[in-house]
């Protein structure tokens, strides 16, 4: 009974994390329509942890009680450090998953897309979590069961391990169950359970039982207990559940466990005296740090300086395109020096460009020039920046080489990337190449606490140059066993395989050269079944899977840090990923129809890294989609007057702005100097303007250039023309070696540059005798993951992501719309809540997208002003 032309209001039905969200259709016509009904009758999260290795299974069953097929979503959050190991859907038949090599899966994906079948993507969202979602149509009076499994090694930070379970049903659900079982052979020290949604009313429902070696947590609120109020239908269950715990750590040689010839060794001697350290803080004061970022940085530094140990030595370096230091030498952290340093911190202000290379080399020189027996041997640099190099040395590989050569293994580099515009891949590589780690600091009200929390992790070094030595004849396939430093509250984990032994004992030697801490002795490694004879507690040979997990992680790190590609490292990581069915950056999980179906329709789930930027979106008659997104959940489009739309699905929000200029003006939309892809658009105006009214402008022509392929594609409201290596092609052949063009019956053109990017161009047909308006074009990006980090343009600049904060809603000039303050790119803007239309799914009517409208041609959101993007020709590449 749906007639889109008469649609008054439409809302969607979805099942978030397997929980019910039920809404209805309303119509202008007096036609009776049955509302959608989908009932989810059980959702269960079952997490088993054996010696820090967590195995989590999420299961949701849903029942469609309506008389028509309905689409439901299974959407869950999972930790970024986890590897998906299995997924299945039971919809009459079982849809099974298989992990394949990424390129093999990619070919299957592209084959599916070209034939109009389903495809999917993996994305990450939030600080610690990634999002996995699947939708499927359910027949009337039928059910579906979703099951997702993932595994991860819990890392010890600040004296505890953390299990985080994302629970966001949006609406109440019947019979939810969260069950967590923890098994630790050396005994559990404490268990703490809390959650962002745990109220005083829900707290008694969290049942926990802790014995010597086992902990059990159970949470299962009734429908009534989930209500936000007695007369409300909304649910209280919306957020993250945290379970933090620690174990009893032996203070000699640590803890060793063996199952079927694989061992894992945990080493966390927390009762050692603290080592003094040298710490140089390198602070970005470039212009983009203006405002809240700099305020929060100063706030965090004040706290960090107060917490320095009096035996520590420290320095402060600030940089933009010039360098300034508090003192050109290290100072002992006496109360007097700390007070003077705080006065310097108060004076730090944002200024000019970003010279990361110079700032880091200055800090290295400060640490090495005074290095002597008088100073501690534990030296570290802590870099905080929010941008990418824009002054001095800007070649990323040269910066990495310069820093690595200067440090030469003598100190550690920890990198903090502030916000989304930072070149996180550069920071990640710099840290890993220099015995440190990188973290992203998210722009939020708690950014200062994030900075302090990171510092707390590395503030208390206990050991330097830790070597764990095992008998060479007894151990093979050993994971990393040398660690430059060990910090209080953390843990060293080593795994490997044992040769045939007559006994279950072997010797371990620990050498810590500077602290003179040496432990040498025999470790009695107990078999798991002697510790936990009840086999129901075991989820398999977890030590072997833990060994594989740890080995893959370390091989991937080694691969990313190598100066040249090492095919052996990649092949080993890929082999382990396939053998143990892990979705890693080298593999994809493919879900296909059972063999009993007429044809396969694969969907792909990838594991992306923190620095990846991928977006695919396809549809299918089966209507199965996977969405699992990284940071940048962006959909970029320009359509209408012209309206630029930056959709952020994972934030359920969007930004938009208009560009006003005279007809005939050509703008650069996308420009990627590394891949050679350029997209330009020329605007047209109305046939004539009503006296006293503003002229509306639209895009009437697009020029797409791919320099490497020699392609030039022109699309106008009247024609499509292509040249390939200066050879002209005319429709309808559209047969090219490096590009696919597909024109659909709804007058939309899909442009796919092979092994590269995909765009959608929509022709909006206007009645030929319309007195004012004329045909115009819309432009959408469907797949941008092959574009480089250097992509720019009116649209291209947003492929990097955009971060903003909105606050202080107040009435605007339009009584039907609210205004607000927006903080974006260091600017404070007044923005208006409005609506724009996205025509990808419905070319005729479009889908209304709520967005924050930026006035004055996007000023403050754009890099520069809109006139900076005007060019002289449709195929102009610079």
TARAGI-V219616 format. One record per pair of residues at least 4 apart in sequence whose ideal C-beta (glycine too) atoms are under 6 Angstrom apart, sorted by the first residue. I is the first residue (numbers start at 1). J is the second residue. Records with the same first field share a line. If there is no record, write none. Layout:
I->J ; J
This chain:
1->31 ; 33
4->845
6->28 ; 29
8->26 ; 28
9->26
10->25
11->23
13->23 ; 36
14->21 ; 73
15->62 ; 72 ; 73
16->75 ; 168 ; 169 ; 170
17->75 ; 76 ; 168 ; 169
18->40 ; 43 ; 60 ; 74
19->40 ; 169 ; 171 ; 173
20->40 ; 171 ; 173
21->170 ; 171
24->35
25->33
27->31
36->66 ; 70
37->65 ; 66
38->62 ; 64 ; 70 ; 72
39->63 ; 65
40->62 ; 173
41->61 ; 63 ; 174
42->61 ; 175
43->60 ; 173 ; 176
44->59 ; 177
45->58 ; 165 ; 178
46->57 ; 179
47->56 ; 180
48->55 ; 181 ; 539
49->54 ; 182
50->183 ; 542
51->257
52->154
53->153 ; 542 ; 546
54->152 ; 154
55->151 ; 539
56->150
57->149
58->76 ; 148
59->147
60->74 ; 146
61->145
62->72 ; 144
63->143
64->70 ; 138 ; 142
66->70
67->140
68->140
69->137 ; 139
70->138
71->135 ; 137 ; 623
72->138
73->133 ; 135
74->134 ; 146
75->133
76->132
77->129 ; 131 ; 166
78->82 ; 130 ; 150
79->152
80->124 ; 130
81->152
82->150 ; 152
83->151 ; 582 ; 583
84->150 ; 583
85->149 ; 151 ; 581
86->97 ; 149
87->97 ; 148
88->94 ; 96 ; 147
89->95 ; 146
90->94 ; 145
91->136 ; 144
93->594
95->591
97->589 ; 591
98->590
99->581 ; 587 ; 589
100->104 ; 105 ; 588 ; 590
102->586 ; 587 ; 588
105->588 ; 590 ; 604
108->602
109->119 ; 604
112->117 ; 119 ; 602
113->119 ; 618
117->601 ; 620
118->601 ; 603 ; 620 ; 622 ; 624
119->616 ; 618
120->603 ; 604 ; 625 ; 626
121->616
122->605 ; 606 ; 608 ; 628
123->628 ; 629 ; 630
124->130 ; 630
125->131 ; 629 ; 650
127->442
129->166
130->628
131->628 ; 629
132->628
133->627
134->626
135->625
136->144 ; 624
137->623
138->142 ; 144
153->549
154->161
156->161 ; 490 ; 491
157->457
158->489
159->246 ; 489
160->244 ; 246
161->245
162->244
163->243
164->240 ; 242
165->241
166->240
167->237 ; 241
168->238
169->173 ; 235 ; 237
171->235
172->223 ; 226 ; 235
174->223
177->220
178->219
179->218
180->217 ; 243
181->216
182->215
183->214 ; 537
184->188 ; 213 ; 247
185->531
186->247 ; 248 ; 255
187->212 ; 213 ; 248
188->210 ; 215 ; 247
189->246 ; 247 ; 248
190->246
191->210 ; 215 ; 245
192->244
193->206 ; 208 ; 217 ; 243
194->198 ; 242
195->239 ; 241
196->239 ; 240
197->236 ; 237 ; 238 ; 239
198->202 ; 203
205->221
206->219
207->218
208->217
209->216
210->215
217->243
221->225 ; 226
226->235 ; 236 ; 237
227->232
228->232 ; 234 ; 236
249->268
250->254 ; 255
251->269 ; 271
252->519
253->508 ; 519 ; 521 ; 523
254->265 ; 266 ; 267
255->266
256->263 ; 265 ; 523 ; 525
257->264
258->263 ; 525 ; 527
259->528 ; 541 ; 543
260->541
261->497 ; 498
262->497 ; 543 ; 544 ; 547
263->498
264->495 ; 543 ; 546
265->494
266->491 ; 493
267->492
268->491
270->488
272->462
274->460
275->378 ; 461
276->311 ; 312 ; 376
277->312 ; 376 ; 378 ; 461
278->313 ; 330 ; 367 ; 375 ; 376 ; 379
279->314 ; 380
280->315 ; 363 ; 366 ; 367 ; 381
281->316 ; 382
282->317 ; 359 ; 363 ; 383
283->318 ; 384
284->289 ; 384 ; 385 ; 386
285->289 ; 318 ; 320 ; 348 ; 350 ; 351
286->320 ; 353 ; 354 ; 387
287->350
288->386 ; 387 ; 826
289->293 ; 294 ; 350 ; 386
290->350 ; 826
291->826
293->386 ; 418
294->350
296->447 ; 448
298->345
299->448
300->448 ; 451 ; 452
301->345
302->342
303->452
304->455
305->338 ; 341 ; 342
308->312 ; 333
310->333
312->333
313->330 ; 332 ; 375
314->333
315->330 ; 366
316->326
317->325 ; 362 ; 363
318->324 ; 348
319->323 ; 355 ; 359
320->351 ; 352 ; 353
321->352 ; 353 ; 355 ; 391
323->358 ; 362
326->341 ; 344
327->331
330->370
331->337
333->338
353->390 ; 391
354->387 ; 389 ; 390
355->391 ; 392
356->389
357->392 ; 393 ; 399 ; 402
358->392
360->403
361->406
363->381
364->406 ; 407
365->369
367->379 ; 411
377->514
378->461 ; 464
379->411
380->411 ; 412
381->413
382->414
383->415
384->416
386->418 ; 419 ; 422
388->423
389->394
393->398 ; 399
396->426
400->429
403->430
404->433
407->411 ; 434
412->435 ; 436
413->430 ; 431 ; 434 ; 436
414->436
415->427 ; 430 ; 431 ; 438
416->439 ; 441
417->422 ; 424 ; 427 ; 440
418->441
419->443 ; 803
420->801 ; 803
424->428 ; 610 ; 611
425->611
427->438
428->438
429->433
431->436 ; 437 ; 438
432->557 ; 561
433->561
435->484
439->454
441->447 ; 450
443->803
449->453
455->459
458->487
460->487 ; 488
461->485 ; 487
462->486 ; 488
463->486 ; 512 ; 515
464->485 ; 514
465->513
466->483 ; 486 ; 512
467->482 ; 511
468->481 ; 494 ; 510
469->509
470->475
471->506 ; 507
474->499 ; 506
475->496
476->497
477->496 ; 497
478->496
479->494 ; 495 ; 550 ; 551 ; 554
480->554
481->494
483->492
495->546 ; 547 ; 550
504->525
505->522 ; 524
507->522
508->523
509->520
510->519
511->518
512->517
526->530 ; 531
529->533
532->537
542->546
548->576 ; 580
552->573 ; 576 ; 577 ; 584
555->569 ; 572 ; 573
556->573
558->569
559->569 ; 570
562->566
567->571
573->586
574->586
577->582 ; 584 ; 586 ; 587
583->587 ; 589 ; 607
584->607
585->607 ; 609
588->604 ; 606
589->605
590->602 ; 604
591->603
592->600 ; 602
593->597 ; 600 ; 601
601->622
603->624 ; 626
605->626
608->612 ; 614 ; 630
612->630
613->632
614->785
615->784
616->783
620->624
629->633 ; 650
631->801
632->801
633->648 ; 649 ; 650
635->647
636->646 ; 781 ; 795 ; 798
637->645 ; 780
638->642 ; 644 ; 779
639->643 ; 778 ; 839
641->658 ; 696
642->659 ; 698 ; 699
643->656 ; 658 ; 836
644->657
645->654 ; 656 ; 836
646->655 ; 798
647->654
648->653
654->849 ; 851
655->851 ; 852
656->836 ; 851 ; 853
657->854 ; 858
659->857 ; 866
661->665
663->683 ; 684 ; 685
665->683 ; 870
666->680 ; 682 ; 871 ; 874
667->681 ; 794 ; 869
668->680 ; 793 ; 869 ; 871
669->679 ; 681 ; 793 ; 794 ; 795
670->679 ; 793 ; 795 ; 796
671->678 ; 792 ; 793 ; 796
672->677 ; 787 ; 788 ; 791
673->790
674->788 ; 790
675->788
676->706 ; 707 ; 708
677->706 ; 757
678->705 ; 877
679->704
680->703 ; 874
681->699 ; 702
682->701 ; 874
683->697 ; 699
684->698 ; 700
685->695 ; 697
686->695 ; 696 ; 772 ; 773
687->772 ; 774
689->693 ; 695
698->776
699->777
700->717 ; 776
701->716
702->715
703->714 ; 874 ; 875
704->713
705->712 ; 875 ; 877
706->711 ; 753
709->738
710->724 ; 725
711->724 ; 739
712->723 ; 875
713->722
714->721
715->720 ; 761
717->775
720->731
722->729
723->728
724->736
734->741
738->754
739->753
740->752
742->750
743->749
744->748
746->843
747->763
748->762 ; 843
749->761
750->760
751->759
752->758
753->757
756->786
757->784 ; 786 ; 787
758->782 ; 783
759->781
760->780 ; 782
761->777 ; 779
762->778 ; 839 ; 843
764->776
765->775
766->770 ; 773 ; 774 ; 775
778->839
780->840
784->799
787->791 ; 799
791->796 ; 799
792->796 ; 797
794->869
797->863
798->802
804->822 ; 824
805->823
806->820 ; 822
807->821
808->821
809->818 ; 820
810->819
812->817 ; 819 ; 832
817->832 ; 833 ; 834
818->833
819->830 ; 832
820->831
822->829 ; 831
823->828
824->861
827->860
829->860
831->852 ; 854
832->853
834->853
835->848 ; 850
836->849 ; 851
837->846 ; 848
838->847 ; 849
839->843 ; 846
841->847
842->846 ; 847
854->858 ; 861
857->866
858->862
864->868
871->876
872->876
